[in-house]
Amino acid sequence: MNKKLMALTMAAAMVGAVGCVTASAEEAEGYTYGVDTTFHSDEPVTYSMMFSDHENYPLDENWRLWSAIEERTNVTFDLTSVARTDYNDKVSAMVNSGSAPYIIPKIYDSSPYEDSGQVVAISDWVQYMPNYSKQVEEWGMEEDLKQIYAADGKYYRLPGMWEEVAGGYSLIIRKDIFEAAGVDMSTEPTWTWEDFYEALKLVQEYTGKDNIWSDQFQFGCTMNIAAITYNVTAGNSQDGGDWGLKDGTKFNFDTNEFYFADTTEEYKEFLTYFHKLYEEGILDPETFTQDSTQAQAKFFRGDSYVLAANYQILSDIIANNKVTDEGAELYFMTTPSGPAGNVKVSSGAGRLENGIMISQNALDELGEEEFIKMLRFIDWLWYSDEGHELSQWGVEGETYTKDADGNIVLNEDIYYNGFNAGAEKQLNVDYGFGGGVFAYGGNTFIQLSKFTEGEKEWNERINANKEPVQLMPPVLADELQKEDLNLIKVPLMDYVNTSALEFITGKKDLDADWDAYVTECMDNLKASEYVEMVNEIFNDTKDVLGY
């Protein structure tokens, strides 16, 4: 057995060995911890931490969040605050220089740091985190965690974990316009993309307008939503980044091998659909170049009737009365189905959220015992039910109460994410709760508590009509293999993305230019070689991954 496979085998055994966690309070020297037990240090302690400062709710040292954490745990933070837009660059600079704070939250991808020696392989330490281990066991997270394995079979960030898949992106439509055009909205939860096209044609005819769909995120978001239902990859933009384009590969679960999806007949069918919308004047040509502010403005003033978004964006639109037409009725669509079936688009990303890296400095400077103590504090704040409720909603009796059924009720004078529109205070701005550094992941109760009645109804529609996507296995490439893959991936996917827009807008002909496109991808830009390398890496590690 080679060293890489041995490491993977040990990691798989570790992931499967977190079971049999029961609620208990435990004591170590100088502090208490445990499942469903508030972490508390006998002596005050301060941990250094990076903080992603969001422009919509800028950091305030007087937030109730900080004092609430300190009151319960006797822990404070020494923060290195960085503007959200510069956060990833600053994390890279500090990790690479060896000067990173102990706790590095809000990390979506740890792979750039896994070979640096500056980040702890946290999977070696999760046995000291009882609440985290309880979630893994009770929610069956083992397969999800494989998605963040590094080449050595370990993982380097503590991910936020959801008990259930929910949320995600879909399309807001002007329901009042659709119904006036004669669209039967009662069938919407089971629409295919072709059904949606037929509805759009009715709207176009009724309004007498072209460009009735002028989308935001330069269409990257919508392309990803649809691509999942066609079993291909797509969606990259300057206004939003990589929504789902990735490396163009998909996994065939029948043959246990990867293939390049973005030259298949399914991909051609996917492009043909959106080309039809473009050619027939439904899709605004400016969609591919405008920024999100311009796209939203068209929707708000009634020049367009479809807009990709998540429910938080929709809640903000409604709460702030951004649509100028007083008769407007907004509706969040169930994501349409496609050739891949009635799939739950949001499940394509699994149940993992952004997470926390731990700097090697923490282990080196604290020593093993104090390092474990810090992990148990993190375990309480980010993974216990109490920690989730505090981070998300604040202090019971101060910012929220509970009704007779135990449901969380936000104080009427506080606004958050669609709750209490027009309230004078905001939960994240004025109190620090509900912010992205702490409030992510959680059980079904905390997840549903964040949903307005409208969002609950939307998720019910999805759950009643859609099936989860099966997660593809990860490709456990080492540092050299990543470099070799990226040398092919970057120019290949730049070409795929550019060509997608050219096919949709007619600059390339889907019949006359298709074969040349396939040849360019597979031969000249080495997609065939890329897939061969990916399958070789997969075959070296597939036993431990269970394939």
Salt bridges, closest charged atoms under 4 A:
ASP36 OD2 - LYS134 NZ 3.21
GLU55 OE1 - HIS54 ND1 3.82
GLU55 OE2 - ARG84 NH2 2.70
GLU71 OE1 - ARG64 NH2 3.19
GLU114 OE1 - LYS482 NZ 3.51
ASP124 OD2 - LYS154 NZ 3.05
GLU143 OE2 - LYS146 NZ 2.81
ASP144 OD1 - ARG351 NH2 3.05
ASP176 OD2 - ARG174 NH2 2.79
GLU179 OE2 - LYS175 NZ 3.99
GLU188 OE1 - ARG461 NH1 3.30
GLU194 OE1 - LYS276 NZ 2.98
GLU280 OE1 - LYS201 NZ 3.08
ASP284 OD2 - LYS298 NZ 2.80
GLU286 OE1 - LYS298 NZ 2.56
ASP303 OD2 - ARG301 NE 2.46
ASP316 OD2 - LYS322 NZ 2.60
ASP325 OD2 - ARG174 NH2 3.01
GLU329 OE2 - LYS175 NZ 3.85
GLU386 OE2 - ARG72 NH1 2.96
GLU389 OE2 - LYS402 NZ 3.07
GLU398 OE1 - ARG64 NE 2.91
ASP413 OD2 - LYS425 NZ 3.90
GLU453 OE2 - LYS456 NZ 3.51
GLU457 OE2 - ARG461 NE 2.78
GLU502 OE1 - LYS508 NZ 3.39
ASP511 OD1 - LYS268 NZ 3.79
